[in-house]
Amino acid sequence: MQFIKNFIQEEDGVTAIEYALIAAVVAGIIAAAFGTLKGGIDGVFSTIAAKLQAATA
């Protein structure tokens, strides 16, 4: 019974979970940003490739 009381009062595990949740949210935001930017970056490289092909033709 003492183990359960100590487990409930312990805050280190809660802090670790909070940091893990924050890291997961940040990772999700970064993934969403890269997903959004991917289309724009693909367009830029396609434009550059087309101009290089036109210049060498």
Secondary structure, DSSP 8 states (H G I E B T S, - for coil): -HHHHHHHH--HHHHHHHHHHHHHHHHHHHHHHHHHHHHHHHHHHHHHHHHHHHHH-
